[in-house]
Amino acid sequence: MSMWRKSSYSPVDNCVEVGRGIGIRDSKAPTTHLPVSDKAWSAFLSTVKSR
């Protein structure tokens, strides 16, 4: 089982969740997710932080 983390910026019932090494998902549809590699996630975070 993965530890999913909710964004601290999302409203309570409208959240994006991240599972390390697994991907991202919508909290309203927790049985499905978008797979994202660690490398792709790191690149995404670097881009967001640089803006």
C-alpha positions in Angstrom: 0.0 0.0 0.0 1.2 3.5 -0.9 1.1 6.6 1.3 -0.9 9.2 -0.6 -0.4 12.8 0.4 -2.9 15.5 -0.3 -1.9 19.0 -1.3 -2.1 21.5 1.5 -3.3 24.1 -1.0 -6.4 22.0 -2.1 -9.8 22.4 -0.5 -10.9 19.5 1.7 -13.1 17.7 -0.9 -11.3 18.7 -4.1 -7.8 17.4 -3.8 -4.9 16.2 -5.8 -2.9 13.4 -4.1 0.6 12.3 -4.7 2.0 8.8 -4.1 5.8 8.6 -4.1 7.0 6.3 -6.8 3.5 5.7 -8.0 1.9 8.8 -9.4 -0.9 11.3 -8.9 -4.6 10.9 -8.4 -7.8 12.9 -7.8 -9.1 12.3 -4.3 -12.7 11.9 -5.7 -11.5 8.9 -7.8 -8.9 7.2 -5.6 -9.0 3.8 -7.4 -7.3 5.3 -10.5 -4.1 7.2 -10.9 -1.7 8.7 -13.4 1.7 6.9 -13.2 4.6 9.4 -12.9 8.2 8.3 -12.5 10.5 9.7 -9.8 12.6 11.4 -12.5 9.5 13.0 -14.1 8.2 14.2 -10.8 11.5 15.7 -9.8 11.7 17.5 -13.1 8.2 18.8 -12.6 9.0 20.1 -9.1 12.2 21.7 -10.2 10.3 23.6 -12.9 7.5 24.7 -10.5 10.0 25.9 -7.9 12.0 27.9 -10.4 9.0 30.0 -11.4 
